[in-house]
Amino acid sequence: MLDDIPLEKRSAYHQELYGCAEARAISEALYAGVNPKGSVMVAAKVGGKKHRTLKPACDSCEILLERFGIIDGAR
Ligand SMILES: [Zn+2]
């Protein structure tokens, strides 16, 4: 999914494939036959002092969200 995003535009989270929850969630939706266009995605930190803090998409995921027409609910 991230293969065509140039390396210099990928965030540190995406040094590994599917580094962020967003990419994984989009992939699973597509695999399940769901078109995510128009949906709202919200990611949150899990664990630690900032548990449940909303987390805006990283630079790479922002590109993915735009590409699939998904709204980042944390912004
Ligand atoms: Zn990301």
N, CA, C, O and the ligand as a Tripos MOL2 file, in Angstrom:
@<TRIPOS>MOLECULE
protein
  301   299    76     0     0
PROTEIN
NO_CHARGES

@<TRIPOS>ATOM
      1 N           0.8210   -1.1950    0.0000 N.3       1 MET1
      2 CA          0.0000    0.0000    0.0000 C.3       1 MET1
      3 C           0.8670    1.2620    0.0000 C.2       1 MET1
      4 O           0.5080    2.2780   -0.5950 O.2       1 MET1
      5 N           2.0070    1.1770    0.6760 N.am      2 LEU2
      6 CA          2.8790    2.3450    0.7630 C.3       2 LEU2
      7 C           3.9880    2.3150   -0.2830 C.2       2 LEU2
      8 O           4.8280    3.2140   -0.3400 O.2       2 LEU2
      9 N           3.9810    1.2710   -1.1090 N.am      3 ASP3
     10 CA          5.0870    1.0710   -2.0400 C.3       3 ASP3
     11 C           5.3230    2.2590   -2.9610 C.2       3 ASP3
     12 O           6.4670    2.5610   -3.3010 O.2       3 ASP3
     13 N           4.2500    2.9370   -3.3690 N.am      4 ASP4
     14 CA          4.4250    4.0370   -4.3090 C.3       4 ASP4
     15 C           4.5820    5.3950   -3.6370 C.2       4 ASP4
     16 O           4.6120    6.4180   -4.3200 O.2       4 ASP4
     17 N           4.6830    5.4220   -2.3190 N.am      5 ILE5
     18 CA          4.9890    6.6720   -1.6130 C.3       5 ILE5
     19 C           6.5110    6.7230   -1.4650 C.2       5 ILE5
     20 O           7.1140    5.8440   -0.8500 O.2       5 ILE5
     21 N           7.1290    7.7700   -2.0400 N.am      6 PRO6
     22 CA          8.5980    7.8410   -1.9980 C.3       6 PRO6
     23 C           9.1340    7.7380   -0.5690 C.2       6 PRO6
     24 O           8.5110    8.2220    0.3760 O.2       6 PRO6
     25 N          10.2850    7.1060   -0.4280 N.am      7 LEU7
     26 CA         10.8720    6.8910    0.9030 C.3       7 LEU7
     27 C          11.0130    8.1910    1.6850 C.2       7 LEU7
     28 O          10.7740    8.2190    2.8920 O.2       7 LEU7
     29 N          11.4090    9.2920    0.9890 N.am      8 GLU8
     30 CA         11.6250   10.5520    1.7010 C.3       8 GLU8
     31 C          10.3310   11.1430    2.2340 C.2       8 GLU8
     32 O          10.3570   12.0130    3.1050 O.2       8 GLU8
     33 N           9.2070   10.6790    1.7230 N.am      9 LYS9
     34 CA          7.9160   11.1730    2.2160 C.3       9 LYS9
     35 C           7.3180   10.2590    3.2730 C.2       9 LYS9
     36 O           6.2760   10.5760    3.8470 O.2       9 LYS9
     37 N           7.9610    9.1360    3.5350 N.am     10 ARG10
     38 CA          7.4320    8.2260    4.5450 C.3      10 ARG10
     39 C           7.9260    8.6470    5.9240 C.2      10 ARG10
     40 O           9.0890    9.0140    6.0940 O.2      10 ARG10
     41 N           7.0360    8.5900    6.9000 N.am     11 SER11
     42 CA          7.4370    8.9510    8.2470 C.3      11 SER11
     43 C           8.2420    7.8170    8.8710 C.2      11 SER11
     44 O           8.3150    6.7140    8.3290 O.2      11 SER11
     45 N           8.8350    8.1070   10.0020 N.am     12 ALA12
     46 CA          9.6440    7.1070   10.7000 C.3      12 ALA12
     47 C           8.8100    5.8970   11.0940 C.2      12 ALA12
     48 O           9.3370    4.8000   11.2780 O.2      12 ALA12
     49 N           7.4990    6.1070   11.2200 N.am     13 TYR13
     50 CA          6.6260    5.0050   11.6100 C.3      13 TYR13
     51 C           6.5450    3.9430   10.5200 C.2      13 TYR13
     52 O           6.1690    2.7980   10.7710 O.2      13 TYR13
     53 N           6.9040    4.3470    9.3110 N.am     14 HIS14
     54 CA          6.7060    3.4450    8.1790 C.3      14 HIS14
     55 C           8.0040    2.9060    7.6160 C.2      14 HIS14
     56 O           8.1000    2.6240    6.4210 O.2      14 HIS14
     57 N           8.9830    2.7670    8.4570 N.am     15 GLN15
     58 CA         10.2010    2.0890    8.0170 C.3      15 GLN15
     59 C           9.9050    0.6060    7.8470 C.2      15 GLN15
     60 O          10.5810   -0.0960    7.0960 O.2      15 GLN15
     61 N           8.8840    0.1450    8.5590 N.am     16 GLU16
     62 CA          8.4210   -1.2330    8.4060 C.3      16 GLU16
     63 C           7.0560   -1.1810    7.7410 C.2      16 GLU16
     64 O           6.3210   -0.2070    7.9020 O.2      16 GLU16
     65 N           6.7170   -2.2110    7.0050 N.am     17 LEU17
     66 CA          5.4240   -2.2660    6.3530 C.3      17 LEU17
     67 C           4.3260   -2.2640    7.4050 C.2      17 LEU17
     68 O           4.4260   -2.9620    8.4140 O.2      17 LEU17
     69 N           3.2760   -1.4790    7.1690 N.am     18 TYR18
     70 CA          2.1350   -1.3910    8.0750 C.3      18 TYR18
     71 C           2.5610   -0.9300    9.4660 C.2      18 TYR18
     72 O           2.1260   -1.4960   10.4690 O.2      18 TYR18
     73 N           3.4090    0.0920    9.5280 N.am     19 GLY19
     74 CA          3.8770    0.5880   10.8090 C.3      19 GLY19
     75 C           2.7960    1.2370   11.6480 C.2      19 GLY19
     76 O           2.8590    1.1860   12.8770 O.2      19 GLY19
     77 N           1.8040    1.8450   11.0150 N.am     20 CYS20
     78 CA          0.7470    2.5330   11.7520 C.3      20 CYS20
     79 C          -0.5720    1.7800   11.6460 C.2      20 CYS20
     80 O          -0.7880    0.9780   10.7380 O.2      20 CYS20
     81 N          -1.4410    2.0660   12.6000 N.am     21 ALA21
     82 CA         -2.7560    1.4180   12.6220 C.3      21 ALA21
     83 C          -3.5820    1.7930   11.4020 C.2      21 ALA21
     84 O          -4.3690    0.9860   10.9080 O.2      21 ALA21
     85 N          -3.4020    3.0310   10.9100 N.am     22 GLU22
     86 CA         -4.2040    3.4850    9.7780 C.3      22 GLU22
     87 C          -4.0160    2.5840    8.5580 C.2      22 GLU22
     88 O          -4.9890    2.1310    7.9540 O.2      22 GLU22
     89 N          -2.7740    2.3340    8.2100 N.am     23 ALA23
     90 CA         -2.4910    1.5190    7.0200 C.3      23 ALA23
     91 C          -3.0810    0.1200    7.1860 C.2      23 ALA23
     92 O          -3.6420   -0.4470    6.2490 O.2      23 ALA23
     93 N          -2.9480   -0.4180    8.3790 N.am     24 ARG24
     94 CA         -3.4730   -1.7610    8.6470 C.3      24 ARG24
     95 C          -5.0080   -1.7690    8.5490 C.2      24 ARG24
     96 O          -5.6000   -2.6830    7.9750 O.2      24 ARG24
     97 N          -5.6370   -0.7300    9.1200 N.am     25 ALA25
     98 CA         -7.1050   -0.6620    9.1110 C.3      25 ALA25
     99 C          -7.6410   -0.5050    7.6830 C.2      25 ALA25
    100 O          -8.6360   -1.1300    7.3160 O.2      25 ALA25
    101 N          -6.9760    0.3300    6.8850 N.am     26 ILE26
    102 CA         -7.4090    0.5020    5.4920 C.3      26 ILE26
    103 C          -7.2530   -0.8110    4.7470 C.2      26 ILE26
    104 O          -8.1370   -1.2210    3.9960 O.2      26 ILE26
    105 N          -6.1420   -1.4530    4.9570 N.am     27 SER27
    106 CA         -5.8850   -2.7230    4.2870 C.3      27 SER27
    107 C          -6.9550   -3.7620    4.6480 C.2      27 SER27
    108 O          -7.4460   -4.4810    3.7780 O.2      27 SER27
    109 N          -7.3040   -3.8340    5.9160 N.am     28 GLU28
    110 CA         -8.3110   -4.8080    6.3630 C.3      28 GLU28
    111 C          -9.6880   -4.4750    5.8110 C.2      28 GLU28
    112 O         -10.4550   -5.3730    5.4650 O.2      28 GLU28
    113 N         -10.0090   -3.1660    5.7270 N.am     29 ALA29
    114 CA        -11.3020   -2.7710    5.1710 C.3      29 ALA29
    115 C         -11.3920   -3.1820    3.7030 C.2      29 ALA29
    116 O         -12.3920   -3.7520    3.2660 O.2      29 ALA29
    117 N         -10.3370   -2.8850    2.9520 N.am     30 LEU30
    118 CA        -10.3260   -3.2330    1.5330 C.3      30 LEU30
    119 C         -10.4210   -4.7460    1.3510 C.2      30 LEU30
    120 O         -11.1330   -5.2310    0.4720 O.2      30 LEU30
    121 N          -9.7110   -5.4710    2.1740 N.am     31 TYR31
    122 CA         -9.7300   -6.9380    2.1020 C.3      31 TYR31
    123 C         -11.1410   -7.4750    2.3770 C.2      31 TYR31
    124 O         -11.5550   -8.4920    1.8200 O.2      31 TYR31
    125 N         -11.8710   -6.7590    3.2580 N.am     32 ALA32
    126 CA        -13.2300   -7.1840    3.6010 C.3      32 ALA32
    127 C         -14.2560   -6.6890    2.5740 C.2      32 ALA32
    128 O         -15.4520   -6.9470    2.7080 O.2      32 ALA32
    129 N         -13.7750   -5.9750    1.5490 N.am     33 GLY33
    130 CA        -14.6790   -5.5060    0.5060 C.3      33 GLY33
    131 C         -15.3870   -4.2100    0.8430 C.2      33 GLY33
    132 O         -16.3810   -3.8610    0.2070 O.2      33 GLY33
    133 N         -14.8840   -3.4880    1.8440 N.am     34 VAL34
    134 CA        -15.4940   -2.2220    2.2730 C.3      34 VAL34
    135 C         -14.7650   -1.0580    1.6120 C.2      34 VAL34
    136 O         -13.5380   -0.9730    1.6670 O.2      34 VAL34
    137 N         -15.5250   -0.1640    0.9890 N.am     35 ASN35
    138 CA        -14.9430    1.0550    0.4250 C.3      35 ASN35
    139 C         -14.8910    2.0970    1.5370 C.2      35 ASN35
    140 O         -15.9430    2.5380    2.0000 O.2      35 ASN35
    141 N         -13.7000    2.5070    1.9820 N.am     36 PRO36
    142 CA        -13.6020    3.4280    3.1180 C.3      36 PRO36
    143 C         -13.8630    4.8870    2.7700 C.2      36 PRO36
    144 O         -13.8070    5.7410    3.6550 O.2      36 PRO36
    145 N         -14.1460    5.1990    1.5050 N.am     37 LYS37
    146 CA        -14.3400    6.5940    1.0870 C.3      37 LYS37
    147 C         -15.4540    7.2500    1.9060 C.2      37 LYS37
    148 O         -16.5510    6.7080    2.0360 O.2      37 LYS37
    149 N         -15.1470    8.4320    2.4570 N.am     38 GLY38
    150 CA        -16.1270    9.1820    3.2350 C.3      38 GLY38
    151 C         -16.1760    8.7850    4.7030 C.2      38 GLY38
    152 O         -16.9260    9.3720    5.4830 O.2      38 GLY38
    153 N         -15.3890    7.8020    5.0780 N.am     39 SER39
    154 CA        -15.3950    7.3820    6.4870 C.3      39 SER39
    155 C         -14.4920    8.3130    7.3090 C.2      39 SER39
    156 O         -13.7140    9.0880    6.7550 O.2      39 SER39
    157 N         -14.6110    8.2220    8.6150 N.am     40 VAL40
    158 CA        -13.7780    9.0010    9.5270 C.3      40 VAL40
    159 C         -12.9200    8.0230   10.3110 C.2      40 VAL40
    160 O         -13.4260    7.0570   10.8820 O.2      40 VAL40
    161 N         -11.6200    8.2800   10.3340 N.am     41 MET41
    162 CA        -10.7120    7.4060   11.0630 C.3      41 MET41
    163 C         -10.0830    8.1720   12.2180 C.2      41 MET41
    164 O          -9.6260    9.3020   12.0480 O.2      41 MET41
    165 N         -10.0640    7.5610   13.3730 N.am     42 VAL42
    166 CA         -9.4500    8.1850   14.5430 C.3      42 VAL42
    167 C          -8.5280    7.1660   15.2000 C.2      42 VAL42
    168 O          -8.9410    6.0540   15.5290 O.2      42 VAL42
    169 N          -7.2810    7.5610   15.3830 N.am     43 ALA43
    170 CA         -6.3180    6.7050   16.0830 C.3      43 ALA43
    171 C          -6.0370    7.3260   17.4460 C.2      43 ALA43
    172 O          -6.0900    8.5460   17.6030 O.2      43 ALA43
    173 N          -5.7430    6.4880   18.4200 N.am     44 ALA44
    174 CA         -5.4370    6.9790   19.7620 C.3      44 ALA44
    175 C          -4.2280    6.2290   20.3130 C.2      44 ALA44
    176 O          -3.9790    5.0730   19.9720 O.2      44 ALA44
    177 N          -3.4930    6.9180   21.1680 N.am     45 LYS45
    178 CA         -2.3550    6.2750   21.8220 C.3      45 LYS45
    179 C          -2.8930    5.2560   22.8180 C.2      45 LYS45
    180 O          -3.9340    5.4630   23.4410 O.2      45 LYS45
    181 N          -2.1720    4.1670   22.9530 N.am     46 VAL46
    182 CA         -2.5890    3.1110   23.8640 C.3      46 VAL46
    183 C          -1.4830    2.8970   24.9030 C.2      46 VAL46
    184 O          -0.3260    2.6500   24.5620 O.2      46 VAL46
    185 N          -1.8640    2.9970   26.1580 N.am     47 GLY47
    186 CA         -0.9180    2.7730   27.2420 C.3      47 GLY47
    187 C          -0.1750    4.0470   27.6200 C.2      47 GLY47
    188 O          -0.1450    5.0140   26.8580 O.2      47 GLY47
    189 N           0.4110    4.0330   28.7780 N.am     48 GLY48
    190 CA          1.1830    5.1840   29.2450 C.3      48 GLY48
    191 C           0.3100    6.3390   29.6960 C.2      48 GLY48
    192 O          -0.9120    6.2170   29.7880 O.2      48 GLY48
    193 N           0.9610    7.4690   29.9760 N.am     49 LYS49
    194 CA          0.2500    8.6380   30.5080 C.3      49 LYS49
    195 C          -0.7030    9.2400   29.4830 C.2      49 LYS49
    196 O          -1.7070    9.8470   29.8550 O.2      49 LYS49
    197 N          -0.4020    9.0800   28.2010 N.am     50 LYS50
    198 CA         -1.2570    9.6700   27.1580 C.3      50 LYS50
    199 C          -2.2510    8.6610   26.5960 C.2      50 LYS50
    200 O          -2.7470    8.8300   25.4820 O.2      50 LYS50
    201 N          -2.5430    7.6200   27.3580 N.am     51 HIS51
    202 CA         -3.5080    6.6090   26.9520 C.3      51 HIS51
    203 C          -4.8080    7.2820   26.5280 C.2      51 HIS51
    204 O          -5.3230    8.1500   27.2330 O.2      51 HIS51
    205 N          -5.3260    6.8880   25.3980 N.am     52 ARG52
    206 CA         -6.5750    7.4090   24.8240 C.3      52 ARG52
    207 C          -6.4450    8.8020   24.2030 C.2      52 ARG52
    208 O          -7.4460    9.3610   23.7560 O.2      52 ARG52
    209 N          -5.2400    9.3750   24.1640 N.am     53 THR53
    210 CA         -5.0650   10.6670   23.4990 C.3      53 THR53
    211 C          -5.1800   10.4510   21.9900 C.2      53 THR53
    212 O          -4.5520    9.5510   21.4330 O.2      53 THR53
    213 N          -5.9880   11.2850   21.3390 N.am     54 LEU54
    214 CA         -6.1380   11.1540   19.8930 C.3      54 LEU54
    215 C          -4.8160   11.4660   19.2070 C.2      54 LEU54
    216 O          -4.0690   12.3510   19.6230 O.2      54 LEU54
    217 N          -4.5520   10.7200   18.1540 N.am     55 LYS55
    218 CA         -3.2720   10.8540   17.4660 C.3      55 LYS55
    219 C          -3.5160   11.1140   15.9790 C.2      55 LYS55
    220 O          -3.9470   10.2110   15.2610 O.2      55 LYS55
    221 N          -3.2450   12.3450   15.5030 N.am     56 PRO56
    222 CA         -3.4070   12.6380   14.0740 C.3      56 PRO56
    223 C          -2.5190   11.7130   13.2370 C.2      56 PRO56
    224 O          -1.4760   11.2400   13.6890 O.2      56 PRO56
    225 N          -2.9600   11.4790   12.0270 N.am     57 ALA57
    226 CA         -2.2060   10.6040   11.1330 C.3      57 ALA57
    227 C          -0.8110   11.1780   10.8700 C.2      57 ALA57
    228 O          -0.6370   12.3950   10.8070 O.2      57 ALA57
    229 N           0.1650   10.3070   10.7200 N.am     58 CYS58
    230 CA          1.5230   10.7400   10.3740 C.3      58 CYS58
    231 C           1.5280   11.1820    8.9090 C.2      58 CYS58
    232 O           0.5300   11.0150    8.2070 O.2      58 CYS58
    233 N           2.6400   11.7400    8.4520 N.am     59 ASP59
    234 CA          2.7130   12.2680    7.0790 C.3      59 ASP59
    235 C           2.3790   11.2070    6.0350 C.2      59 ASP59
    236 O           1.6950   11.4960    5.0530 O.2      59 ASP59
    237 N           2.8490   10.0020    6.2390 N.am     60 SER60
    238 CA          2.5890    8.9280    5.2700 C.3      60 SER60
    239 C           1.1190    8.5350    5.2800 C.2      60 SER60
    240 O           0.5130    8.3650    4.2220 O.2      60 SER60
    241 N           0.5480    8.3910    6.4610 N.am     61 CYS61
    242 CA         -0.8550    7.9830    6.5580 C.3      61 CYS61
    243 C          -1.7760    9.0950    6.0610 C.2      61 CYS61
    244 O          -2.8530    8.8220    5.5310 O.2      61 CYS61
    245 N          -1.3560   10.3390    6.2300 N.am     62 GLU62
    246 CA         -2.1540   11.4460    5.7230 C.3      62 GLU62
    247 C          -2.3340   11.2990    4.2090 C.2      62 GLU62
    248 O          -3.4120   11.5600    3.6770 O.2      62 GLU62
    249 N          -1.2810   10.8840    3.5310 N.am     63 ILE63
    250 CA         -1.3540   10.6570    2.0840 C.3      63 ILE63
    251 C          -2.3320    9.5210    1.7990 C.2      63 ILE63
    252 O          -3.1440    9.6040    0.8770 O.2      63 ILE63
    253 N          -2.2460    8.4590    2.6000 N.am     64 LEU64
    254 CA         -3.1470    7.3190    2.3990 C.3      64 LEU64
    255 C          -4.6030    7.7280    2.6310 C.2      64 LEU64
    256 O          -5.4870    7.3670    1.8530 O.2      64 LEU64
    257 N          -4.8470    8.4820    3.7060 N.am     65 LEU65
    258 CA         -6.2140    8.8910    4.0110 C.3      65 LEU65
    259 C          -6.7860    9.7340    2.8670 C.2      65 LEU65
    260 O          -7.9340    9.5480    2.4630 O.2      65 LEU65
    261 N          -5.9770   10.6590    2.3520 N.am     66 GLU66
    262 CA         -6.4380   11.4760    1.2260 C.3      66 GLU66
    263 C          -6.7290   10.5960    0.0190 C.2      66 GLU66
    264 O          -7.7360   10.7680   -0.6680 O.2      66 GLU66
    265 N          -5.8410    9.6640   -0.2220 N.am     67 ARG67
    266 CA         -5.9760    8.7970   -1.3930 C.3      67 ARG67
    267 C          -7.2780    7.9950   -1.3470 C.2      67 ARG67
    268 O          -7.9180    7.7770   -2.3760 O.2      67 ARG67
    269 N          -7.6590    7.5630   -0.1580 N.am     68 PHE68
    270 CA         -8.8610    6.7320   -0.0270 C.3      68 PHE68
    271 C         -10.0920    7.5310    0.3990 C.2      68 PHE68
    272 O         -11.1430    6.9480    0.6630 O.2      68 PHE68
    273 N          -9.9730    8.8720    0.4680 N.am     69 GLY69
    274 CA        -11.1210    9.7020    0.7830 C.3      69 GLY69
    275 C         -11.5900    9.5650    2.2160 C.2      69 GLY69
    276 O         -12.7820    9.6680    2.5020 O.2      69 GLY69
    277 N         -10.6480    9.3320    3.1140 N.am     70 ILE70
    278 CA        -10.9730    9.1360    4.5330 C.3      70 ILE70
    279 C         -10.6450   10.4140    5.3100 C.2      70 ILE70
    280 O          -9.6100   11.0390    5.0810 O.2      70 ILE70
    281 N         -11.5220   10.7880    6.2140 N.am     71 ILE71
    282 CA        -11.3370   11.9890    7.0390 C.3      71 ILE71
    283 C         -10.5920   11.6030    8.3140 C.2      71 ILE71
    284 O         -10.9350   10.6190    8.9700 O.2      71 ILE71
    285 N          -9.5640   12.3890    8.6610 N.am     72 ASP72
    286 CA         -8.8290   12.1500    9.8960 C.3      72 ASP72
    287 C          -9.5750   12.8330   11.0390 C.2      72 ASP72
    288 O          -9.5250   14.0560   11.1620 O.2      72 ASP72
    289 N         -10.2560   12.0690   11.8670 N.am     73 GLY73
    290 CA        -11.0540   12.6020   12.9540 C.3      73 GLY73
    291 C         -10.2440   13.1770   14.0890 C.2      73 GLY73
    292 O         -10.8080   13.8120   14.9790 O.2      73 GLY73
    293 N          -8.9330   12.9760   14.0880 N.am     74 ALA74
    294 CA         -8.0850   13.5100   15.1540 C.3      74 ALA74
    295 C          -7.5330   14.8770   14.8210 C.2      74 ALA74
    296 O          -6.8420   15.4750   15.6450 O.2      74 ALA74
    297 N          -7.8190   15.3870   13.6410 N.am     75 ARG75
    298 CA         -7.3140   16.7240   13.2560 C.3      75 ARG75
    299 C          -8.3910   17.7800   13.4260 C.2      75 ARG75
    300 O          -8.1510   18.9560   13.1540 O.2      75 ARG75
    301 ZN          1.3110    6.4510    9.7650 Zn       76 ZN76
@<TRIPOS>BOND
     1     1     2 1
     2     2     3 1
     3     3     4 2
     4     3     5 am
     5     5     6 1
     6     6     7 1
     7     7     8 2
     8     7     9 am
     9     9    10 1
    10    10    11 1
    11    11    12 2
    12    11    13 am
    13    13    14 1
    14    14    15 1
    15    15    16 2
    16    15    17 am
    17    17    18 1
    18    18    19 1
    19    19    20 2
    20    19    21 am
    21    21    22 1
    22    22    23 1
    23    23    24 2
    24    23    25 am
    25    25    26 1
    26    26    27 1
    27    27    28 2
    28    27    29 am
    29    29    30 1
    30    30    31 1
    31    31    32 2
    32    31    33 am
    33    33    34 1
    34    34    35 1
    35    35    36 2
    36    35    37 am
    37    37    38 1
    38    38    39 1
    39    39    40 2
    40    39    41 am
    41    41    42 1
    42    42    43 1
    43    43    44 2
    44    43    45 am
    45    45    46 1
    46    46    47 1
    47    47    48 2
    48    47    49 am
    49    49    50 1
    50    50    51 1
    51    51    52 2
    52    51    53 am
    53    53    54 1
    54    54    55 1
    55    55    56 2
    56    55    57 am
    57    57    58 1
    58    58    59 1
    59    59    60 2
    60    59    61 am
    61    61    62 1
    62    62    63 1
    63    63    64 2
    64    63    65 am
    65    65    66 1
    66    66    67 1
    67    67    68 2
    68    67    69 am
    69    69    70 1
    70    70    71 1
    71    71    72 2
    72    71    73 am
    73    73    74 1
    74    74    75 1
    75    75    76 2
    76    75    77 am
    77    77    78 1
    78    78    79 1
    79    79    80 2
    80    79    81 am
    81    81    82 1
    82    82    83 1
    83    83    84 2
    84    83    85 am
    85    85    86 1
    86    86    87 1
    87    87    88 2
    88    87    89 am
    89    89    90 1
    90    90    91 1
    91    91    92 2
    92    91    93 am
    93    93    94 1
    94    94    95 1
    95    95    96 2
    96    95    97 am
    97    97    98 1
    98    98    99 1
    99    99   100 2
   100    99   101 am
   101   101   102 1
   102   102   103 1
   103   103   104 2
   104   103   105 am
   105   105   106 1
   106   106   107 1
   107   107   108 2
   108   107   109 am
   109   109   110 1
   110   110   111 1
   111   111   112 2
   112   111   113 am
   113   113   114 1
   114   114   115 1
   115   115   116 2
   116   115   117 am
   117   117   118 1
   118   118   119 1
   119   119   120 2
   120   119   121 am
   121   121   122 1
   122   122   123 1
   123   123   124 2
   124   123   125 am
   125   125   126 1
   126   126   127 1
   127   127   128 2
   128   127   129 am
   129   129   130 1
   130   130   131 1
   131   131   132 2
   132   131   133 am
   133   133   134 1
   134   134   135 1
   135   135   136 2
   136   135   137 am
   137   137   138 1
   138   138   139 1
   139   139   140 2
   140   139   141 am
   141   141   142 1
   142   142   143 1
   143   143   144 2
   144   143   145 am
   145   145   146 1
   146   146   147 1
   147   147   148 2
   148   147   149 am
   149   149   150 1
   150   150   151 1
   151   151   152 2
   152   151   153 am
   153   153   154 1
   154   154   155 1
   155   155   156 2
   156   155   157 am
   157   157   158 1
   158   158   159 1
   159   159   160 2
   160   159   161 am
   161   161   162 1
   162   162   163 1
   163   163   164 2
   164   163   165 am
   165   165   166 1
   166   166   167 1
   167   167   168 2
   168   167   169 am
   169   169   170 1
   170   170   171 1
   171   171   172 2
   172   171   173 am
   173   173   174 1
   174   174   175 1
   175   175   176 2
   176   175   177 am
   177   177   178 1
   178   178   179 1
   179   179   180 2
   180   179   181 am
   181   181   182 1
   182   182   183 1
   183   183   184 2
   184   183   185 am
   185   185   186 1
   186   186   187 1
   187   187   188 2
   188   187   189 am
   189   189   190 1
   190   190   191 1
   191   191   192 2
   192   191   193 am
   193   193   194 1
   194   194   195 1
   195   195   196 2
   196   195   197 am
   197   197   198 1
   198   198   199 1
   199   199   200 2
   200   199   201 am
   201   201   202 1
   202   202   203 1
   203   203   204 2
   204   203   205 am
   205   205   206 1
   206   206   207 1
   207   207   208 2
   208   207   209 am
   209   209   210 1
   210   210   211 1
   211   211   212 2
   212   211   213 am
   213   213   214 1
   214   214   215 1
   215   215   216 2
   216   215   217 am
   217   217   218 1
   218   218   219 1
   219   219   220 2
   220   219   221 am
   221   221   222 1
   222   222   223 1
   223   223   224 2
   224   223   225 am
   225   225   226 1
   226   226   227 1
   227   227   228 2
   228   227   229 am
   229   229   230 1
   230   230   231 1
   231   231   232 2
   232   231   233 am
   233   233   234 1
   234   234   235 1
   235   235   236 2
   236   235   237 am
   237   237   238 1
   238   238   239 1
   239   239   240 2
   240   239   241 am
   241   241   242 1
   242   242   243 1
   243   243   244 2
   244   243   245 am
   245   245   246 1
   246   246   247 1
   247   247   248 2
   248   247   249 am
   249   249   250 1
   250   250   251 1
   251   251   252 2
   252   251   253 am
   253   253   254 1
   254   254   255 1
   255   255   256 2
   256   255   257 am
   257   257   258 1
   258   258   259 1
   259   259   260 2
   260   259   261 am
   261   261   262 1
   262   262   263 1
   263   263   264 2
   264   263   265 am
   265   265   266 1
   266   266   267 1
   267   267   268 2
   268   267   269 am
   269   269   270 1
   270   270   271 1
   271   271   272 2
   272   271   273 am
   273   273   274 1
   274   274   275 1
   275   275   276 2
   276   275   277 am
   277   277   278 1
   278   278   279 1
   279   279   280 2
   280   279   281 am
   281   281   282 1
   282   282   283 1
   283   283   284 2
   284   283   285 am
   285   285   286 1
   286   286   287 1
   287   287   288 2
   288   287   289 am
   289   289   290 1
   290   290   291 1
   291   291   292 2
   292   291   293 am
   293   293   294 1
   294   294   295 1
   295   295   296 2
   296   295   297 am
   297   297   298 1
   298   298   299 1
   299   299   300 2
@<TRIPOS>SUBSTRUCTURE
     1 MET1         2 RESIDUE 1 A MET
     2 LEU2         6 RESIDUE 1 A LEU
     3 ASP3        10 RESIDUE 1 A ASP
     4 ASP4        14 RESIDUE 1 A ASP
     5 ILE5        18 RESIDUE 1 A ILE
     6 PRO6        22 RESIDUE 1 A PRO
     7 LEU7        26 RESIDUE 1 A LEU
     8 GLU8        30 RESIDUE 1 A GLU
     9 LYS9        34 RESIDUE 1 A LYS
    10 ARG10       38 RESIDUE 1 A ARG
    11 SER11       42 RESIDUE 1 A SER
    12 ALA12       46 RESIDUE 1 A ALA
    13 TYR13       50 RESIDUE 1 A TYR
    14 HIS14       54 RESIDUE 1 A HIS
    15 GLN15       58 RESIDUE 1 A GLN
    16 GLU16       62 RESIDUE 1 A GLU
    17 LEU17       66 RESIDUE 1 A LEU
    18 TYR18       70 RESIDUE 1 A TYR
    19 GLY19       74 RESIDUE 1 A GLY
    20 CYS20       78 RESIDUE 1 A CYS
    21 ALA21       82 RESIDUE 1 A ALA
    22 GLU22       86 RESIDUE 1 A GLU
    23 ALA23       90 RESIDUE 1 A ALA
    24 ARG24       94 RESIDUE 1 A ARG
    25 ALA25       98 RESIDUE 1 A ALA
    26 ILE26      102 RESIDUE 1 A ILE
    27 SER27      106 RESIDUE 1 A SER
    28 GLU28      110 RESIDUE 1 A GLU
    29 ALA29      114 RESIDUE 1 A ALA
    30 LEU30      118 RESIDUE 1 A LEU
    31 TYR31      122 RESIDUE 1 A TYR
    32 ALA32      126 RESIDUE 1 A ALA
    33 GLY33      130 RESIDUE 1 A GLY
    34 VAL34      134 RESIDUE 1 A VAL
    35 ASN35      138 RESIDUE 1 A ASN
    36 PRO36      142 RESIDUE 1 A PRO
    37 LYS37      146 RESIDUE 1 A LYS
    38 GLY38      150 RESIDUE 1 A GLY
    39 SER39      154 RESIDUE 1 A SER
    40 VAL40      158 RESIDUE 1 A VAL
    41 MET41      162 RESIDUE 1 A MET
    42 VAL42      166 RESIDUE 1 A VAL
    43 ALA43      170 RESIDUE 1 A ALA
    44 ALA44      174 RESIDUE 1 A ALA
    45 LYS45      178 RESIDUE 1 A LYS
    46 VAL46      182 RESIDUE 1 A VAL
    47 GLY47      186 RESIDUE 1 A GLY
    48 GLY48      190 RESIDUE 1 A GLY
    49 LYS49      194 RESIDUE 1 A LYS
    50 LYS50      198 RESIDUE 1 A LYS
    51 HIS51      202 RESIDUE 1 A HIS
    52 ARG52      206 RESIDUE 1 A ARG
    53 THR53      210 RESIDUE 1 A THR
    54 LEU54      214 RESIDUE 1 A LEU
    55 LYS55      218 RESIDUE 1 A LYS
    56 PRO56      222 RESIDUE 1 A PRO
    57 ALA57      226 RESIDUE 1 A ALA
    58 CYS58      230 RESIDUE 1 A CYS
    59 ASP59      234 RESIDUE 1 A ASP
    60 SER60      238 RESIDUE 1 A SER
    61 CYS61      242 RESIDUE 1 A CYS
    62 GLU62      246 RESIDUE 1 A GLU
    63 ILE63      250 RESIDUE 1 A ILE
    64 LEU64      254 RESIDUE 1 A LEU
    65 LEU65      258 RESIDUE 1 A LEU
    66 GLU66      262 RESIDUE 1 A GLU
    67 ARG67      266 RESIDUE 1 A ARG
    68 PHE68      270 RESIDUE 1 A PHE
    69 GLY69      274 RESIDUE 1 A GLY
    70 ILE70      278 RESIDUE 1 A ILE
    71 ILE71      282 RESIDUE 1 A ILE
    72 ASP72      286 RESIDUE 1 A ASP
    73 GLY73      290 RESIDUE 1 A GLY
    74 ALA74      294 RESIDUE 1 A ALA
    75 ARG75      298 RESIDUE 1 A ARG
    76 ZN76       301 GROUP 0 **** ****
